[in-house]
Amino acid sequence: MMTISLQLPERLSTVVLMVQPGSLVADIGCDHAMLSAALALRGHSVLACDISHHGLSKAASNLDRWLSHPERSRVELRYTNGFIGLQTGECNVACIAGLGVDRMRRLLQEGTPASLGVERLVLQPIREPRLSDFAVLRAELATAGYVIEQEKFSFCSGNAYITICAGLGMASNECTGIDCLLGQLSRGPHWQGDRDQFVSFVRRQRNIMSTHLRGMQLSRTVIVREDERNVVRQY
């Protein structure tokens, strides 16, 4: 069968490059399997996992189009809800890309990847979530026993993405303040990305948070005034 060249978006290239050579990789929530295919092309053995039978059927069709036989044989499709259907030692790296932060947190809580021998997690939530969502995700990683090794900010097709690579280690189980909110994106040798785009992203996030805070203050004022009217009516 003739294969079709795989055109990988920059955001997924970021994920692929964070996976060390020779890894056994689980692509959790593989969907179209583009990431799985790219990992196989780099020589990795891949478990392409999804909770949707329809999604896995689409993934199988795409893999057949994108990969020749040697690479295709490196990818196994697995129907499973996150880590639950994986066995200990089947993978040492897990990639989760394109899911929301809340979904990622549930997968980490329900599947306990550390107990399965997953030494490294590469996470890329769906486009431009809130900074506060990332703070929660970083805290979840620390609780699960993972230390963030690298973060990269990228801007692709008009959307901002933050990719986190975390390794199993001696986490402090604490993540507070600016470290939790911005992680390594604001400092240090592990920074990667366009700083101008990142500053623009942070400013957008600041404006969003300011709007929410004003809305909360307005709602509180309305509630207080309604309570005051109710008190007056009683007398």
C-alpha positions in Angstrom: 0.0 0.0 0.0 1.3 3.5 -0.9 1.9 5.6 2.2 1.1 9.4 2.5 3.7 11.7 3.9 2.9 12.8 7.4 2.7 16.5 7.9 3.1 17.0 11.7 1.9 20.3 13.2 4.6 22.2 15.2 2.8 21.6 18.5 3.0 17.8 18.1 6.6 18.1 16.9 7.3 19.6 20.3 5.8 16.6 22.1 7.8 14.1 19.9 11.1 15.9 20.5 10.6 15.6 24.3 10.5 11.8 24.1 13.9 10.2 24.6 15.2 7.8 21.9 14.3 4.2 22.4 11.3 4.8 24.7 8.3 2.6 25.0 5.5 5.1 24.6 1.8 5.2 25.4 -0.1 7.8 23.4 -3.1 8.3 25.8 -6.2 9.6 24.0 -4.5 9.0 20.6 -7.6 10.1 18.5 -6.3 10.4 14.9 -3.0 8.8 15.9 -0.9 11.5 14.2 1.3 11.6 17.3 1.6 7.8 17.4 2.6 7.7 13.8 5.3 10.4 14.3 6.7 8.5 17.3 6.8 5.2 15.3 8.7 7.0 12.5 11.3 8.0 15.1 11.8 4.4 16.1 9.6 4.2 19.2 7.3 1.3 20.1 3.9 2.9 20.7 0.7 1.9 22.4 -2.0 4.1 20.8 -4.7 4.2 23.4 -8.2 5.6 23.2 -11.6 5.1 24.9 -13.5 5.4 21.6 -13.9 2.4 19.3 -14.7 4.8 16.5 -11.5 6.8 17.3 -9.4 3.6 17.2 -10.9 2.7 13.8 -10.0 6.1 12.5 -6.5 5.8 14.0 -6.0 2.4 12.4 -6.9 3.8 9.0 -4.6 6.7 9.4 -1.7 4.6 10.5 -2.1 2.4 7.5 -1.9 5.5 5.2 1.0 7.2 7.0 3.3 4.3 7.8 5.0 1.5 5.9 5.0 -2.0 7.3 8.2 -1.7 9.5 6.9 1.4 11.2 3.3 0.2 11.3 4.3 -2.9 13.2 5.7 -0.7 16.0 2.2 0.6 16.9 -0.4 -1.4 18.8 -3.9 0.0 19.2 -5.4 -0.4 22.7 -9.0 0.3 23.8 -8.6 1.7 27.3 -9.6 4.6 29.5 -6.3 6.2 30.1 -3.8 4.2 32.0 -6.3 1.7 33.4 -5.8 -0.8 30.6 -2.0 -0.8 30.7 0.2 -3.4 32.4 3.2 -2.7 34.5 6.3 -2.3 32.3 4.5 -1.9 29.0 5.7 1.7 28.6 8.2 4.0 30.3 6.9 7.2 28.7 3.3 8.5 28.4 2.2 11.3 26.1 -1.1 13.1 26.5 -1.9 15.8 24.0 -5.1 17.5 23.0 -7.1 16.8 26.2 -8.3 19.3 28.7 -6.5 19.9 32.0 -9.3 18.4 34.1 -9.4 15.3 32.0 -5.6 14.9 32.3 -5.8 15.3 36.1 -8.4 12.6 36.3 -6.3 10.2 34.2 -3.3 10.8 36.5 -5.4 10.2 39.6 -7.3 7.1 38.3 -4.4 5.4 36.5 -1.4 6.1 38.9 1.2 5.9 36.1 4.1 5.8 38.5 3.0 2.4 39.7 3.0 1.1 36.1 6.7 2.1 35.6 6.0 5.3 33.6 9.2 7.3 34.2 8.3 10.3 32.1 5.1 12.2 31.2 4.8 14.6 28.3 1.6 16.6 28.6 0.2 19.2 26.2 -3.3 20.4 27.1 -5.8 21.6 24.5 -5.1 25.0 23.1 -4.7 28.0 25.4 -6.1 26.9 28.7 -5.9 29.3 31.6 -2.7 29.8 33.6 -4.7 28.7 36.7 -5.4 25.4 35.0 -1.7 24.8 34.5 -1.1 25.7 38.2 -3.5 22.9 39.1 -1.8 20.5 36.6 1.7 21.2 38.0 0.4 20.6 41.5 -1.1 17.3 40.4 2.2 16.2 38.9 4.0 16.9 42.1 1.4 14.9 44.1 1.8 12.0 41.6 5.6 12.0 42.3 6.8 13.7 39.1 9.3 16.6 38.8 9.0 19.0 35.9 12.1 18.8 33.8 11.2 21.0 30.8 8.5 23.2 29.6 8.0 24.8 26.2 5.7 27.6 25.1 4.7 27.5 21.4 2.3 29.4 19.2 0.7 27.4 16.4 -2.1 28.4 14.0 -3.1 31.3 16.2 -3.3 29.3 19.4 -0.9 29.1 22.4 0.3 25.8 23.7 2.3 24.8 26.8 4.1 21.4 26.8 5.3 19.9 30.0 7.9 17.1 30.4 8.0 15.6 33.9 10.1 12.8 35.2 9.5 10.4 38.1 11.6 11.6 41.0 11.8 13.1 44.4 8.9 15.7 44.1 8.3 17.9 47.1 4.5 17.3 46.8 4.1 21.0 47.0 3.6 23.6 44.3 2.9 27.1 45.3 3.1 30.7 44.1 4.7 31.7 40.9 6.3 28.3 40.4 2.9 26.7 40.2 1.4 29.5 38.1 4.2 29.8 35.5 6.4 26.9 36.2 9.7 27.0 34.3 8.3 29.2 31.6 9.2 32.4 33.5 12.8 31.5 34.2 15.8 29.2 34.1 17.7 27.1 31.6 14.7 24.9 30.8 12.8 27.7 29.1 12.0 27.1 25.5 9.8 29.3 23.2 9.2 32.7 21.9 9.3 35.1 24.8 7.4 37.9 23.0 4.5 35.5 22.3 4.7 34.2 25.8 4.4 37.8 27.3 1.5 38.4 25.0 -0.1 35.2 26.2 0.4 36.1 29.9 -1.1 39.6 29.3 -4.2 38.0 27.7 -4.5 35.7 30.7 -4.2 38.7 33.0 -7.0 40.5 31.2 -9.2 37.4 31.4 -8.6 37.0 35.2 -9.2 40.7 35.7 -12.5 40.4 33.9 -13.5 37.4 36.0 -12.6 39.2 39.2 -14.6 42.3 38.2 -17.6 40.0 37.5 -17.2 38.2 40.8 -17.1 41.6 42.6 -20.2 42.8 40.7 -22.0 39.6 41.6 -21.1 39.9 45.2 -22.3 43.5 45.2 -25.7 42.5 43.7 -26.1 39.7 46.3 -25.2 42.0 49.2 -27.7 44.7 48.0 -30.4 42.0 47.6 -29.7 40.8 51.1 -30.0 44.4 52.4 -33.4 44.8 50.7 -34.6 41.6 52.2 -33.5 42.8 55.7 -35.3 46.1 55.2 -38.5 44.2 54.1 -38.5 42.3 57.4 -38.8 45.5 59.3 
